Amino acid sequence: MGRLSLPPGQKLWNYAKTAATATVGLQVAAVTAVIAVDERRKRREPPTGEFPHFSPKATAVDNTKITTFMFGHDLYESMLEDINNATKSVYFETYIWKADEIGQKFRDALIAAAERGVATYIIVDVFGNLNQDPRFRYFPKHENLHVLRFPFFNLGRMIGLVRHSGLDHRKLLIVDSTISYIGGYNVGQLYADHWRDTHIRLEGPQSWELENAFIDMWNIHRPRGEERLTDRGTSEWSSELRAVQNLPARLSYPIRSIYLDSVDRASERAWITMGYFIPDRDLQATLIAAAQRGVDVRVLIPEYSNHIVADWAGRPSYEGLLASGVRIFLFEGAMVHSKTLTVDGKWSTVGTANLDALSMRGNYEINVEIYSDSHAELMEKVFELDLTNARELTEKEWERRPFLSRLLESILRPLGIVL
């Protein structure tokens, strides 16, 4: 009896399944390899956690004072002081909140604020804290203390609904409607003294921008039984400062546009600092076009980030960027986690969004756009100081990387769409 042959469609399906299985197997092997190599590197050359930094520096934007922080201890001291001095309201939102000494100080300060009559609202992402003691994100019941533990598992996410996707990657603090903070810093001892990050403090009427952003987030996702917060708006709207939110629940992702538009408008320089840098095709093309028209485009990233797979997924973009004249600098000895961009000494942004798929089209994120020569000048000075702790990756060095590195890059490149 002859062997039965499969229909052409079934053969094609079998080939596709085999190819997909092989691809996933290669990616798993590649991920395992780069993580193992990175672990050996960290044991051999542990990060020093040392880097140059300025003390907090203030500039004025319209009717609001902006203080820039680039060292965690300075930031946490200021945040805790403001929480401890709050008299009306405290809104606190974070992605990672370590259950360590620093984290406990924030927890105690927020509970104490509620106990003295301050309306205290907390949003903390559950996924970002899965490796922490779960009891840490549960708070005593109090009429002034309201907590949203932003969930990772929900029905909408499990069945693929875009409006239910995304993690809460934002970091905000708003006190008494007049003081607000935004930036890349999570909360914990590691970030206090071993990570280089950037946060800003706004004092004045324009804090309403970040307060409204928190209220938007709370009202969309508030726990059952909790009342909506009032969006107060402002009578002192400023064109020099704007908060921009990525809100998956509203299918709104404008932060990618501000990165694209600002670089597209650059005529002299565009200096970028990113913790994770995996530019998509359009972002890469915009950076290349700017460099080719003579703009001084510089990208500062960690030499080795805390997510080594993300580093490798971003590497395939380096060749085209370097060939076009984009300069890439690698921060040494510590994790640089900032998400900043400054253009032409006129415009800058500070926030939570990286140049990667998760930030651009996935997570809840927030950045502030600042149209201010004085603040842009300060951000350029910060960037120049960071460069003293970095080395430049040259096109010649990149061309000489070994074949195995090129192979791993090609295998890991598809992961860039989900990292």
ABEGO torsion letter per residue (X at the ends): XBBBBBBAAAAAAAAAAAAAAAAAAAAAAAAAAAAAAAAAAAAABBBAGBBBBBBBBBBBBEABBBBBBABAAAAAAAAAAAAAABAABBBBBBABBBBBAAAAAAAAAAAAAAAAGBBBBBBBBAAAAAABBAAAABBBBBAABBBBBBBABBAAAAAGBAAABEBBABBBBBBGGABBBBEABBBEAAAAAABBBBBBBBBEAAAAAAAAAAAAAAAAABBBGBBBBBBAEBABBBAABBBBBBBAAAGBBAAAAAAAAAAAABAABBBBBBABBBBBAAAAAAAAAAAAAGBBBBBBBBABBABAAAAAAAAAAAAAAAAAGBBBBBBBGBBBABBBBBBGGABBBBBABBBBAAAAAABBBBBBBBBBAAAAAAAAAAAAAAAAABBBBBAAAAAABBAAAAAAAAAAAAAAAAX
